[in-house]
Amino acid sequence: MDSLSLITRNTEEIVTKEEIEALIESNKQPSAYVGYEPSGKIHMGHVLTVNKLLDLQQAGFKIMVLLADIHAYLNEKGTMDEVRKIADYNKRCFIALGLDEKKTKFVLGSSYQLKPEYMLDVLKLARSTTLNRARRSMDEVSRDAENPKVSQMIYPLMQALDIAHLGVDVAVGGIDQRKIHMLAREGLPELGYRAPVCIHTPILLGLDGKKMSSSKGNYISVDDTAEGIKKKMKGAFCTEGEVKDNPVLSLFKFHIMPRYPEIVIKRPEKYGGDLHYESYEKLESDFAAKALHPMDLKAAAAGYMNEILEPVRKLMVEK
């Protein structure tokens, strides 16, 4: 697969495709980053952006991961000591998921976000950003969008400035980060920085076919047990022949197929024997035609997800 295909696969949006093509064709090695707020369990929604970093790393990009401890503190996710402990655990999870520790730079937000030049830039960007714009930008990431603190409105300004102060070419995030990234594209040039290219990944539905929520537990966490994942997959929403908003198919599209050149759906001979797939499109086509039963799909998904997450479970035992 060529570099552009790697970079663009399984994305919701790229702003802009022309700019990413220019980066690929330039003589310099481009760089990309994702910022993660250390605030709890890492689930497969988060891993979508990790997968994109893996694609970018394979395409020759320098990769940086921001462990945004100050952001988590501003968003009321714990004390600084608490969020830093989670940040360290998150870092080890990302490495276990495949990010090359020697080729990936992990940066703690507090290592540079309290410096005078950074804080001055925050104030400069605050002068040019309306309250309405700041609130719209923080709505998707705020813990309390109904009654936000001033600190939570500073959050998107800092996220925009992280891109500039880390010196990266590309900002990667879920499509829910779009408003913040557009603030960065518009606001950073006014401060003398270049506008970043933005790559947005989709938002995954929960295993029940509804919005993913920690309170509902409708997600796969990277530290779920093997038996826990099997149980969750058995109960996952997966109507026979229905492709739209199917969370089990989404696991294959975004998490399983990109990591395996071929996947095997194991079935007894009396039901036709094993099925082999080298592309997601063929898998989806067979499911839509009801040539692939939901229970077989779920069992295979559980098996592959357990293979992918086994290194994280080993890490937990070793810590």
Number of C-alpha atoms within 10 A of each C-alpha: 7 8 16 15 11 17 23 19 13 18 18 13 16 18 18 12 15 10 16 22 13 10 18 17 11 10 8 9 12 19 19 24 28 21 23 21 21 27 22 13 16 19 16 20 22 18 17 23 23 22 22 24 25 21 20 23 21 14 18 14 24 19 22 21 22 21 25 25 31 24 26 25 22 20 23 16 18 16 13 15 11 15 23 23 13 19 23 14 18 20 20 16 21 19 17 20 19 15 21 14 13 7 12 17 14 16 17 17 22 15 11 15 20 12 10 10 11 17 15 12 18 20 14 15 22 17 9 11 14 11 11 9 14 20 19 15 23 23 20 16 16 20 17 14 14 8 8 15 15 11 13 24 23 20 25 28 26 25 19 24 24 22 26 22 15 16 16 19 22 24 24 23 25 20 19 17 22 19 18 24 28 18 21 29 20 14 22 21 13 14 14 9 16 18 22 27 23 25 28 24 25 17 15 22 19 24 24 20 17 15 14 19 11 13 6 11 13 19 25 21 19 25 20 19 15 16 11 14 20 20 13 19 26 16 13 21 19 24 14 16 18 15 16 12 15 22 22 25 23 18 21 22 17 23 21 20 18 17 14 13 10 13 20 14 18 15 17 8 8 6 9 10 11 12 14 13 15 13 16 19 11 12 23 20 14 14 20 16 13 13 15 20 18 21 16 14 21 22 17 21 24 21 15 20 21 21 13 17 19 19 17 22 18 12 15 13 7 7 7
